[in-house]
Amino acid sequence: MNVKLLRRVAQTIVRRYKQIDMNHWFDPREGAGRCNTTACIAGWAETLSHEKEFKGTVKPRQVAKLFNKDFGRFMNRRSRLMSYTVELSNREKEKVRRSAIKRLELTRAQAKRLFFSDQWPEQFADDCGRLRASIDATDRLSPGTPEYAKRVAERIEHFIATKGRE
């Protein structure tokens, strides 16, 4: 397990809390930081792994474009501004997953437990997991908030502490 990269992911998502969403590998979203793109744990692992290639701070959108050159490209004809709406295909998402598994040095079972919030232990899933199924629940944390990012970072630390067993 690449603990160093996992901890960098945790630190980054707490700092860039508007750009973490466990429901999407990479997702073009208005208001999600300067690049208008969110990423999950795997997406952030990929993003941070490309810093040397991009010579410094890298944005999730830049890395998503490595998997799909048209990611986030859509011309709004009325305003003549570029909007970001193109998403990754299932095949491209699978490439992200495989690459992140390799970079994080995880087994497939560990990756499933870390990358998919519905596989998280109850204390984390109650807050961050299963958001899709209970989107209106007021007791759930919402992506794009500092609390949500902190809880995801705590999940990563728990994963490290249990050596990926939970």
C-alpha positions in Angstrom: 0.0 0.0 0.0 1.3 3.4 -1.0 0.7 5.2 2.3 2.6 8.3 1.3 0.3 8.9 -1.7 -2.8 8.1 0.3 -1.9 10.7 2.9 -1.2 13.2 0.2 -4.7 12.5 -1.2 -6.2 13.0 2.3 -4.4 16.3 2.8 -5.3 17.6 -0.6 -9.0 16.9 -0.4 -9.2 18.6 3.0 -7.5 21.6 1.6 -9.5 21.5 -1.7 -12.7 20.4 -0.2 -14.9 21.7 -3.0 -13.3 19.2 -5.3 -14.0 15.9 -3.6 -17.1 13.8 -4.4 -17.1 10.0 -3.8 -19.9 9.6 -6.3 -17.7 10.4 -9.4 -14.3 9.5 -10.6 -13.9 12.9 -12.3 -17.0 15.1 -12.6 -17.3 18.5 -14.4 -19.1 20.7 -11.9 -19.6 24.5 -11.7 -18.1 25.9 -8.6 -15.7 23.0 -7.9 -12.6 25.0 -7.4 -10.7 26.8 -10.2 -10.9 23.9 -12.6 -14.6 23.2 -12.1 -13.9 19.5 -11.7 -14.4 17.1 -8.7 -12.7 13.8 -8.2 -13.0 10.8 -5.8 -10.1 9.2 -3.9 -9.0 7.3 -7.1 -9.3 10.5 -9.2 -7.2 12.4 -6.7 -4.5 9.7 -6.5 -4.3 9.9 -10.3 -4.2 13.7 -10.2 -1.4 13.9 -7.7 0.6 11.3 -9.5 0.8 13.5 -12.5 2.4 16.6 -10.8 5.8 16.1 -12.4 4.2 15.8 -15.8 2.4 19.0 -15.4 5.3 20.7 -13.6 3.7 21.6 -10.4 0.1 22.0 -9.2 -2.2 19.9 -11.4 -5.9 20.1 -11.7 -8.3 17.1 -11.9 -9.6 18.3 -15.2 -6.1 18.1 -16.7 -5.7 14.5 -15.7 -9.2 13.5 -16.8 -8.3 14.8 -20.3 -5.5 12.1 -20.3 -8.3 9.5 -20.2 -10.7 11.4 -22.5 -9.4 14.3 -24.6 -12.9 15.9 -24.9 -13.5 15.7 -21.1 -15.3 18.8 -20.0 -15.5 20.4 -23.4 -18.8 22.0 -24.5 -19.3 25.4 -26.1 -22.2 27.4 -24.8 -23.4 29.1 -28.0 -25.3 31.8 -26.2 -22.5 33.1 -24.0 -19.7 31.8 -26.2 -18.0 30.5 -23.1 -16.6 27.0 -22.6 -18.6 24.9 -20.1 -17.5 21.6 -18.7 -20.0 18.8 -19.2 -18.4 15.9 -21.0 -17.9 13.0 -18.6 -15.7 9.8 -18.8 -17.2 6.7 -20.3 -17.3 3.5 -18.3 -14.3 2.2 -20.2 -12.3 5.4 -19.3 -13.5 5.1 -15.7 -12.1 1.6 -15.6 -8.8 2.9 -16.8 -8.7 5.4 -14.0 -9.5 2.7 -11.5 -6.8 0.3 -12.7 -4.2 3.1 -12.8 -5.1 4.3 -9.3 -4.9 0.7 -8.0 -1.4 0.4 -9.4 -0.3 3.8 -8.1 -1.7 3.2 -4.6 -0.4 -0.4 -4.6 -3.7 -1.9 -3.6 -5.3 -5.3 -4.2 -8.6 -5.3 -6.1 -10.4 -6.1 -2.8 -8.7 -3.1 -1.1 -9.6 -0.8 -3.9 -13.2 -1.8 -3.8 -13.3 -1.1 0.0 -11.6 2.3 -0.5 -13.0 3.6 -3.8 -16.7 2.7 -3.4 -18.3 4.5 -0.4 -21.1 1.9 -0.2 -18.3 -0.6 0.8 -17.1 1.7 3.7 -17.5 0.7 7.3 -20.7 2.0 8.8 -19.2 4.9 10.7 -18.1 6.4 7.4 -20.9 5.2 5.1 -23.5 6.8 7.4 -22.0 10.2 6.7 -20.5 10.0 3.2 -21.6 6.7 1.6 -24.9 5.9 0.0 -25.4 9.6 -0.7 -27.2 8.8 -4.0 -29.8 6.7 -2.2 -30.6 9.3 0.4 -29.8 12.5 -1.3 -32.6 14.4 0.6 -31.5 13.1 4.0 -30.6 16.1 6.2 -28.2 14.0 8.4 -25.9 13.2 5.5 -22.8 15.3 4.6 -22.8 16.9 1.2 -19.9 16.9 -1.2 -18.2 20.3 -1.6 -18.2 21.0 2.2 -15.3 21.0 4.6 -17.1 18.5 6.8 -17.5 16.0 3.9 -13.9 16.3 2.9 -12.7 15.8 6.5 -14.8 12.7 6.8 -13.4 11.2 3.6 -9.9 12.0 4.8 -10.7 10.2 8.1 -11.9 7.3 6.0 -8.5 7.2 4.3 -6.7 7.3 7.6 -8.8 4.4 8.9 -8.1 2.4 5.8 -4.4 2.9 6.4 -4.6 2.1 10.1 -6.4 -1.2 9.3 -4.0 -2.0 6.5 -6.8 -1.9 4.0 -8.9 -4.6 5.8 -11.7 -2.1 6.4 
